[in-house]
Structure formats: C-alpha cells, structure tokens
Amino acid sequence: MVKIGNLALGEFPLLLAPMEDVSDPPFRAVCKENGADLMYTEFISSEGLIRDAAKSIQKLDIFEYERPIGIQIFGNEIESMREAAAIAEAAGPDILDINYGCPVNKVACKGAGAGILLDIDKMVAMTAEIVKAVKIPVTVKTRLGWDSDTIRIVEVVERLQDVGIQAISVHARTRKQMYKGEADWTYLAKIKENPRIHIPLFGNGDIDSPERALDYRNRFGVDGMMIGRAAIGYPWIFNEIKHFFETGEKLAAPDLNERIRITKKHLDFSVKWKGEKLGILEMRRHYTNYFRGMPNFKPYRMQMVTADTYDEVAAVLDEVAVQFADYQFVAG
C-alpha cells in the first residue's frame, strides 16, 4: 500500500499531473471519474496568493469528490512560499505540493519551478520552511536537473526527504530538454536503489499507453506514476492502465457516445465554474483532443470553437453523434 503520510493511495497509484491551463476542476472531474487516484491543481503563484490575486485564488477551488487532492504552489522567495503554503492549506487540500519542475522561461528563469535546480541548497531550505509552515503532508514535483551536466536527483530526493517531504514526483527530463527527447527513467531506478530513500517515488514522462506503463513499472520500480499530457482529451487512460495491469488485456477504445458524454460533462462543469463566456472559451482547446483521429471532423471542430453558447456547442455535438454514428475508434 502506497501512503503519503496517513493517506492511503492503493498498491500502485496513478496521479494526474498539475498542468497549467489544463488541470482545473472541470478537467479533474473527468479524470477522477476515469480512475485518477490523486490529482493536483494547476500550479499557483505564491506571489499571487499573498497578494490575493483573483486568478490565483480561484485556483484554490477544490471539491469533495476530488479527494484526495493536492494544491501545488510555486515561487522563488522563501518567505512568500511560506505564506502561500499557509493560505493553500486553509483551502482544505489533503496535500501541499511544491513545483520545482516547471521549465517555461517566465518561471524557471526567475529562479522558480525548475530554475531552483541551479541552487539545491536554496531548494532544500525553502522546502524545510514550507514543511514547518503546514500540518498536511508536503510533496514535491521536480525534474532530473537543469541540464545533463547538473543531474543530482538522487542527492536531491535524499535531502528533501531529510527535511520532511513525504513523497516526490520526478519528471525524467532535464529543464533544458523541456518536453523533447525521451525521458530517462534510469535515474528513477537509481533513486529506488538508494537504501536511505523510503518515501514514495512517482515517475513522470512519456507514460502514454498501458503497455509502456507496465514496462516502466517493471523495469524501474517506481511506486506509482504521474500522467500529464497523455490524459488531455483522453482521461480514460487511467482506467485503461489499471485494467491492463490486472488482466494483461487492453480495453476497447471509448466509442463516440462516450467521448461526447465526457466532452459535455467537461463543458457543463466549465460553464458552471467559470461562467458561460469564459467556460466556453477555455473549452475550445480540448475539442480536437477528445475527437483525435476522426476523419472529416474539422468542420465540426470549427463550429465548436466559434460557438458562443453552451447550447450551440451541445447542438454541434449532437450533430456529430448522428453524422459519425457508425465510426469506430481503434485502441491506441
């Protein structure tokens, strides 16, 4: 049984990665329905929280059905991160996660996210202060290092464990790689081989199929996996991996009616949570992914991304159900 503190997550938990502009409550709702064992919010700016910025405060929204749920924060100032941790804890999450992995320039080049991998001592000091500031379990998400010359991940995990974190997720790429090239999970195996490290290790990077998930579980010995990009437009991946682990057989790909049902659920929650105008606008990025691979779908996608109301989008989805009634999706 994998545990974070007293939080039991099952024998091999599958986590939904925190993704900016993706891992909001509507998206988390469809991932939870489809087997995600632990989810995190989008990362939240520590400066935004302590300044009461509306966008940052809204990201604190969590719902009972999501539990267990973690709130993730990022920043480059220790005192601001301490204050933000306390604010996040007051929102009632089960876990507080620290983002030491975001590679984008506007974050990393300011010393936050993956940028802190250039100053491991500060990373450890910041983590220690956050652990002291809250009563809930603290976890970390990070990368292997800044670049191939600065990979010290085994040392990093050991030192973060020593100051009190209770689990760690490692994206098996460096910051320099961004999301390119193959993730190198051999470093995760090295973490598991260190006899001093006892906290759960969740592997992240390139988990895009049940077959690969099983292969990496067997080869690298991680305690669970965090899935990010592969879940966008395909929240079914969590249950598909679990089914494959249990039976060795692949589930059939979700059919058209199921894809439409989940799209409508996602859309409905998005509109209720953000209001119709913003909810409709922010759903536009998801339509292509939900119906990826369908031939001659572009005209319908264009109608959906230009629609201004829930009813207009729903009408297009109903038309898709009729026009493509005989289409069969193939399991990836």
N, C-alpha and C positions, 0 to 999 in steps of 0.2 A: 504494500500500500504506500503510495507516494503522498507525503504530507508536507504542507508549508505551515510551520507552527502546528496548531491543532486542527488545521483544515485538511480533511482527507479528500484526495482527488482521484482515487481509483488506482488501479495497477499500472497504467501507462497513460497518463492524461494527455489530451490534445488541447492545446491552447490557441486562442485566436490572438494574433499579434496586434499590438496597437499601431494603427496606420492613420496618419494624418488625412483628414477629409474623407475617411472611409469608415473607421471603427466607431461610428456614432451609435446611439441607441437603436435606430431602425435597422441598421445592418447587423448589430449584435443580436437583435431579436431573431432574425432568420438563421444566424449561425447557432444560436442556442437551441432552437428547435431541431437543428440538424446535427447535434452531437458535440458541440464545443463544451469542454469540461471546465475551462476557466477562461475568462475574457478580460481584456483591459480596455480602458477608454483610449481615445486619441491622446497623444501626449499634450500636456497642458503647461503653458509657460508659468514659471514661478513668479516672474515679474507681473504677468497678467493677473495672477491670483491675488497677490498682495496689493495690487492697485485696483482690484475689484472690476477688472475689465469684463464687459458683458460676455464677450465670446469665450473667454476663459472660464467664467463662472458657469456658463451653460454647459460646458463640457463635463462639469461635475455631476450632471444628472445621471443617476443610476436607478434601476427599478428592481423590485424584489425578485422577479422571475429570473433575473440575470445571475443571481448568486450561484457560486462565488464570483465576485467581480473585483478587479483591481483598478485603482486610479493611477495613472502614470504622470509624473512631472519631470520637467527639465529646466535647467538653468546653469549659470556659471558662477554664481555668488553663493557662498556657503550660508550666509545669514538669510538671504532671500529664500533659499531652498528649505531651510529650517522652518521659516514662517509659512511657506507654501505647503509643506508637509502637514503642518497642524491644521491648516484650512481644509486640505484634502481629506484628512482623517475625520473632520467634523461632518463631512458629507456622507459618512457611513459605509465606506467600502470595506471589504474583507482584507484587502492587501493594499499596500502602497508600493508602487514600482518606480524606480529611478531610471530615466532614459540616459544611458551612456553609449548609445549606438547610432543616433540619427546622423547620417552622413552629409546632409544638404549644407551648402555653404553658409546660408544665413544662420544656421545653428552651430555647426561644427567649427566654423572659422571664428566664432566668438567664444570658443572655449567650452561650449555646452555640447550635449549629445556626445558623438564620437570624438569631438575635439578634446575632451578631457583625457583621452587615452595618451595624449602627449605629456600629461602631468599626473602620473599614477599616484604620487603622494597626495596631491590635492583630491583626487578621486576617492582615495581611502578616507581622508579627513572629512570630506563632505558626507560620505556615506555614514561614517561614525556619528556625526552630528544629527543626521536625519533619523537614524535608529534611536538615538536618545530622545528625539523630539516627539515620537509617537509610540502608542501602545500596540498597534496592529503590526503584523509581520511586514517586513520590508524586503522587497526583491529587487533585482537589477536586470536590465537588458543591456547588452553591450555587444561589441564586435571583437574580432581576434586582436586587433591593434590598429594603429593609424595606417601603416603600410607594412610590407613584408619584412622590413628591417626592424620593426618595433613591436613584434608579436611577443607579448609576455603574459599571455592569457592564463596560463596555469598559475603563475605567481599572483596575478590579479584576482582570480577566483579565491585563492587561499587567503589573501589579505582581506578581501571583502567579507569572506566568511568569518574571519577572526574579529571583525568589528561589528558583526551581528546580523548580516543579511541571512535570510532563511531559504532562498532559492535563487538561481540565476538562469537566465536565458541567453544563449550566445548565438548570434548570427555569425556563421562560419565564413565570413569575408572580412577583409580589412576595410577601413574607411576609403582608402584610395580606390578599391575595386568598385565602390558604390554597390550596384546590383548586377555587375557584369562578371563574366567568368564563372567558373564553377566554385561553389562553396567547398571549403576544405575541412571536412568533418574529422580528419585525423587528429586535429588539435583537441576536439571534444573527447576523443578516446584518451588522449593524454591527461585531460582533467580527471576523467574517471579512474585512471590508473594511479593517481596521486592518493596514497593512503590517508593523508591528512584531510582530504576534502570529503565531507559527508552530506552536504546539502544537496537537494535535487538539482540536476542539470537538465535543462530543456534545450534541445537542439533546434536551430532555425536556419533556413536557407535551402531552397531547391526541393522542398517536400511538395511535390505536385501530383503524386499518384499513390495509390495503395501499395503498389509493388515497390516503389522507392522507399516509402515509409517503412515497410517491413525489412527491406535490405539494410537501411541505415540503422534501424533499431538493433538488428542482429549484429551488425559489424562494429558499431561504435559505442553501444552500451549505455546510451543516454536514458534518463528516467522518464522522458516524455518529449513531445515535440510541439513547437510553436509554428503555426501556419499563418502566412500572411497573404501574399499576392494570389496564391492558388485558390483562396476562398472568395476572392472578388468575383461576383457573378456565379459562383459555384459553391454555396455554403454546404452542399451535400457531401463535400469531400471528407468531413469529419466522420460521418456515419459510414461512408464507403471504406475508409481506412479501418475503422473498428470491425466492420463486417469481414474484411479481408484478413485481419489478424485472427479472428475467431474461426473462420471457415476455410480460408485459402481460396475463396471464390469471390469474384467481383460482382457487385450489384449491377443491375441494369441501369443505364443512364436515365436520369429523370426525364419523363416524357414532356410533351408540350404543355399539357394541362397543369402538371406540377410546376413547371417553370413560370407559367402565367400566374398560378396561385401565389407563388413566393414573390414574384415581382409586384403583384397587387398588395400583398401584405407589407412588403418593404415600402412601397409607395404610400400606402394608407398611414403607416406609422410616421413616415417622413412628413407628411402633410399635417398630421395631428401634433407632432412635436415642434415643427418649425414654422407652421403656418403654410397656407396653400402656396403663396408665391415662392418663398424660399424652398419649401419642401419639394415642389415641382422642379425648380431649377437645379437643386442638388442631386435629384434622382437621375438627371439626364446622363450622367457619367456611367450609370450602371446598365442601361438597356442593352448595349452591344454585348456586354459580358454574359448576361443571362441567356441570350439567344445566339451565342457564338456558334458559327458553323452552319447556320441555316441559310440555304440559298435564297436569293432574291428577297432578302429581308430589309435591305437598305431603305426602300420607300417607306416602310412602316416605322423603321427607326427614325427617319427624318420627321415623320408626323409626330412621333412621341417627343422628340427633343425640341420641337417647335410648339407643342401644345402648352397652353397656359393654365389649364384647369385639370383637376383630378378626373372629372367626367370625360374630358376629351382623351386623356391618356387611357382610361379604362375602356373607352369605346374602341380605340385602336387595338388594344389587347384582345378584346372580344372578336374583332375582325381577324386578327392573327389566328385565333383559335379555329375560326371557320376555314380560312384560306389554306392553312397548313395542317388541317386535321389528320391527314394521312402521313405526315412527316415523321420519320423515326430517327431519334438521336442514337448515336453509337457511343458506347462507353469508351472513355479515353484510355 
